[in-house]
Amino acid sequence: MTSLKENYKEILNMINQHDDIFIYRHIRPDPDAYGAQLGLKEIIRKLFPNKNVSALGTEEPSLSFLGQMDEAKAGEDALCIVVDTANKDRIDGHIPEGAKVIKIDHHPDFDPFGDINLVETKVSSTSELLYLIANMWGYENDYINDESAKLLYMGIVGDTGRFLFDNTTSRTHYVVSELKRYDFDATGLIQEMQKTSIESFRFKGYLISNFTLRPSGLLYTFVSRKDLEEFGVSGNEASLSVNLYRDLDEVDVWFMAIEEEDEIRVRLRSKSTVINEVARDFGGGGHPLASGVKLDHKDEIDTLIRALEEKMKKK
């Protein structure tokens, strides 16, 4: 892990040099974004009790059980740490000109930014990466406590699909075993994360009945604004069901296209075909088997389908 070894000391030095620290993550956060952001906040507070550390971004109600965002604003003299965010334009919040910036991420590094850019793509999640960083900062992880362990654990659970995805490695299991030594209710937290409203439950029924499966093994579904209104779910809530189709034997690549106010957000997933290269061609990006794109019009979906099927042929 070259980037980790090259940057972990410099990150600690930069944290030490700033009294005001602001932690950002990406828009439409998932459990890893929340876990990494709030977990890092707790780690820094334990390491430097007298520093002002804030987590910024729009609240996500489905993740509020993990913690709350802060009402604060970064100044030019602040240190801004961006976690789990591959592209600058996906940062949830404003970073002022002149502020020092650190990027800590595990997505492919197609948009390097910040004064320090620590990216390790072979870890399951940014939460796992932060545990490794903290472990290198302090002997036997003196900087982890019950709260940060809980948050990092839930971030890892989220990005590994409860350890079902192929990004789960022996190192992931080691990190999780270390985090489980701390005092938190892992089972209760996972149950909380898996809770669903009656509206979302009915919406899943709609998804099961409304999809197209092509002979190539590509499955897709389109969710209109009218559908979202009818079932009373937000675009972000709807996107959480994208892995509903993972267990179908006939499917290799699938996506959910969700119509929002001024764009169509597409969640792309795959079992074996590398899809992030196709996502980049459409202005998006992500992991090899989990990516996303934004489309301006519904008719662009046909172009995306052709590109994905062409990629599937070359596998």
C-alpha positions in Angstrom: 0.0 0.0 0.0 2.3 2.7 -1.3 0.0 5.7 -0.9 -0.8 4.7 2.7 2.9 4.4 3.6 3.8 7.6 1.9 1.1 9.8 3.4 0.0 8.6 6.9 2.6 10.6 8.8 2.1 13.7 6.8 -1.7 13.6 7.4 -1.1 13.3 11.1 1.4 16.3 10.9 -1.1 18.4 9.0 -3.9 17.6 11.5 -1.5 18.6 14.3 -0.9 21.9 12.7 -4.6 23.0 12.5 -7.0 23.9 15.3 -10.1 23.8 13.0 -10.7 20.6 11.1 -13.7 19.9 8.8 -14.5 16.5 7.4 -16.5 16.2 4.2 -17.9 13.3 2.2 -19.8 12.7 -1.0 -23.4 13.7 -1.8 -26.1 11.1 -1.4 -24.0 9.3 1.3 -24.0 5.6 1.9 -22.9 3.9 5.2 -19.2 4.0 4.3 -19.4 7.7 3.7 -21.1 8.3 7.1 -19.0 5.8 8.9 -15.7 7.1 7.5 -16.6 10.7 8.1 -18.0 10.4 11.6 -15.4 7.7 12.5 -12.5 10.0 11.5 -14.1 12.8 13.5 -14.1 10.6 16.6 -10.5 9.4 16.1 -9.2 13.0 15.8 -11.2 14.1 18.8 -9.6 11.3 20.9 -6.2 12.1 19.6 -6.5 15.9 19.9 -9.3 16.7 22.5 -8.8 20.5 22.2 -9.3 20.8 18.5 -12.5 21.8 16.8 -13.6 19.0 14.5 -16.8 19.1 12.5 -18.5 16.8 10.0 -20.3 18.6 7.2 -22.9 17.6 4.7 -26.6 17.1 4.1 -28.3 14.9 6.6 -29.4 11.5 5.3 -32.4 10.3 7.4 -31.8 6.6 6.8 -28.3 6.9 8.4 -29.2 9.2 11.2 -28.8 6.3 13.7 -25.0 6.5 13.0 -24.8 10.2 14.0 -25.5 13.8 13.0 -23.8 16.4 10.9 -22.6 19.6 12.4 -23.7 23.2 11.8 -20.4 24.8 11.0 -18.6 26.5 8.2 -14.9 26.1 7.2 -12.7 29.2 6.9 -9.6 29.8 4.8 -7.3 28.7 7.7 -9.1 25.4 8.2 -7.9 21.9 7.3 -10.5 20.1 5.1 -10.4 16.3 4.9 -12.6 14.7 2.2 -13.3 11.0 2.7 -14.8 8.4 0.3 -15.2 10.9 -2.5 -13.5 10.2 -5.9 -14.4 13.5 -7.7 -14.3 17.1 -6.5 -17.7 17.8 -8.0 -19.3 15.1 -5.7 -18.1 16.8 -2.4 -21.1 17.6 -0.3 -20.3 21.2 0.9 -18.1 24.1 0.0 -14.3 24.1 0.6 -13.0 27.7 0.9 -10.1 28.9 -1.3 -6.8 28.7 0.6 -7.8 25.9 2.9 -5.5 22.9 3.1 -7.2 19.7 1.7 -6.6 16.0 2.3 -8.3 13.4 0.2 -8.7 9.9 1.7 -10.5 7.4 -0.5 -10.6 3.9 -2.0 -12.2 4.6 -5.4 -10.1 4.6 -8.6 -8.2 7.8 -8.5 -9.2 9.4 -11.8 -9.6 12.9 -10.2 -6.6 13.4 -7.8 -7.1 16.5 -5.7 -5.9 18.0 -2.4 -2.6 18.9 -0.8 -2.4 15.2 0.2 -4.1 12.5 -1.9 -4.2 9.2 -0.1 -6.0 6.6 -2.3 -5.9 2.8 -1.8 -8.2 1.0 -4.2 -7.5 -2.5 -2.8 -9.3 -1.9 0.5 -12.9 -2.7 0.9 -14.0 0.7 2.0 -12.7 4.1 3.2 -13.7 3.0 6.7 -11.3 0.0 6.5 -8.6 2.4 5.2 -9.1 4.8 8.1 -8.6 1.9 10.6 -5.3 1.1 8.9 -4.3 4.8 9.1 -5.2 5.1 12.8 -3.3 1.8 13.5 -0.2 3.3 11.9 -0.6 6.5 14.0 -0.8 4.8 17.4 0.5 1.6 19.0 -2.2 -1.1 19.0 -4.7 1.6 17.9 -4.7 3.8 20.9 -6.8 6.2 18.9 -9.8 3.9 18.4 -12.6 3.9 21.0 -16.1 2.3 21.1 -17.7 5.0 19.1 -15.2 5.2 16.3 -15.0 1.3 16.2 -18.8 1.2 15.7 -18.8 3.8 12.9 -15.9 2.2 11.0 -17.5 -1.3 11.4 -20.8 -0.1 9.9 -18.9 1.6 7.0 -17.2 -1.7 6.2 -20.5 -3.6 6.5 -22.2 -1.2 4.1 -19.5 -1.2 1.4 -19.0 -5.0 1.5 -22.7 -5.8 1.4 -22.4 -7.5 4.8 -19.2 -9.2 3.6 -20.9 -10.7 0.5 -19.1 -8.6 -2.1 -15.8 -9.6 -3.7 -14.0 -6.6 -2.2 -14.1 -8.4 1.2 -10.5 -9.7 1.8 -8.7 -11.5 4.6 -7.5 -8.0 5.7 -11.1 -6.9 5.9 -11.9 -9.8 8.2 -8.9 -9.0 10.3 -9.9 -5.3 10.6 -13.4 -6.3 11.5 -12.2 -8.8 14.1 -10.2 -6.0 15.7 -13.1 -3.6 15.7 -15.4 -6.2 17.3 -13.2 -6.1 20.3 -14.8 -2.8 21.3 -18.2 -2.4 23.0 -21.0 -1.8 20.5 -24.1 -3.7 19.4 -23.1 -4.9 15.9 -26.2 -7.0 15.4 -28.5 -4.2 16.5 -26.9 -1.7 14.2 -27.1 -4.0 11.2 -30.8 -4.6 11.9 -31.2 -0.8 12.1 -29.5 -0.3 8.8 -31.7 -3.0 7.2 -35.0 -1.5 8.4 -37.3 -0.4 5.7 -40.5 1.6 5.5 -43.7 0.1 4.2 -43.4 2.4 1.3 -39.9 1.1 0.4 -41.1 -2.4 0.9 -44.0 -1.9 -1.6 -41.5 -0.2 -4.0 -39.4 -3.3 -4.0 -42.4 -5.3 -5.2 -42.7 -2.8 -8.0 -39.0 -3.3 -8.9 -39.5 -7.1 -8.9 -42.4 -6.8 -11.4 -40.9 -4.1 -13.6 -37.6 -4.8 -15.2 -36.2 -5.8 -18.6 -33.8 -8.7 -18.9 -32.0 -8.9 -22.2 -30.5 -12.1 -23.8 -27.0 -10.7 -23.1 -27.5 -11.0 -19.3 -28.1 -7.3 -18.9 -31.0 -6.3 -16.7 -32.3 -2.8 -16.3 -35.2 -0.9 -14.8 -36.4 2.7 -15.2 -38.0 4.5 -12.2 -39.9 7.7 -13.2 -40.6 10.7 -11.0 -44.2 9.6 -11.0 -43.2 6.2 -9.7 -41.2 7.8 -6.8 -44.2 10.0 -5.9 -46.7 7.1 -6.1 -44.6 5.0 -3.7 -43.6 7.9 -1.5 -39.8 7.2 -1.8 -37.0 9.6 -2.5 -34.4 9.0 -5.3 -31.8 8.1 -2.7 -34.1 5.6 -1.0 -35.0 4.0 -4.3 -31.3 3.6 -5.2 -30.7 1.5 -2.1 -32.6 -1.3 -3.7 -30.2 -1.6 -6.7 -28.8 -4.9 -5.5 -32.2 -6.5 -5.5 -31.3 -8.2 -8.8 -27.9 -9.6 -7.7 -29.2 -13.1 -7.0 -30.7 -13.8 -10.4 -28.6 -16.4 -12.2 -29.3 -15.0 -15.6 -27.9 -11.6 -14.8 -24.3 -10.4 -15.0 -24.8 -6.6 -15.4 -27.7 -4.6 -14.1 -28.7 -1.0 -13.5 -31.4 1.2 -12.1 -32.2 4.4 -13.8 -34.0 6.9 -11.5 -35.6 10.0 -12.9 -35.1 13.0 -10.7 -35.8 16.7 -11.1 -33.3 17.6 -13.9 -31.4 14.4 -14.6 -31.5 10.6 -14.6 -29.2 9.0 -12.1 -28.1 5.5 -13.0 -26.7 3.0 -10.5 -24.6 0.4 -12.3 -23.7 -3.0 -10.9 -21.9 -6.1 -12.2 -20.9 -9.6 -11.1 -17.9 -9.9 -13.4 -17.8 -7.4 -16.2 -15.8 -4.3 -15.5 -18.2 -1.4 -15.8 -16.4 1.7 -14.5 -14.7 2.2 -17.8 -18.2 2.5 -19.5 -19.3 4.8 -16.6 -16.4 7.1 -17.3 -17.4 7.3 -21.0 -20.7 8.7 -19.8 -19.2 11.2 -17.4 -19.5 9.0 -14.3 -17.2 6.6 -12.5 -16.8 4.3 -9.5 -15.5 0.8 -8.8 -14.9 -1.9 -11.4 -18.2 -3.7 -10.4 -20.2 -0.8 -8.9 -20.4 2.6 -10.6 -22.8 5.4 -11.4 -23.6 7.9 -14.2 -25.9 10.9 -14.8 -27.9 11.1 -18.0 -29.7 14.2 -19.3 -32.5 12.4 -21.2 -34.2 9.0 -21.1 -33.3 8.2 -24.7 -29.6 8.0 -23.6 -30.4 4.8 -21.8 -30.4 2.9 -25.1 -26.9 4.2 -25.8 -25.8 3.1 -22.3 -27.2 -0.4 -22.9 -25.3 -0.8 -26.2 -22.1 0.3 -24.5 -22.5 -2.1 -21.6 -23.4 -5.0 -23.9 -20.4 -4.3 -26.1 -18.2 -4.4 -22.9 -19.9 -7.7 -21.9 -18.9 -9.3 -25.2 -15.3 -8.4 -24.7 -15.1 -9.9 -21.1 
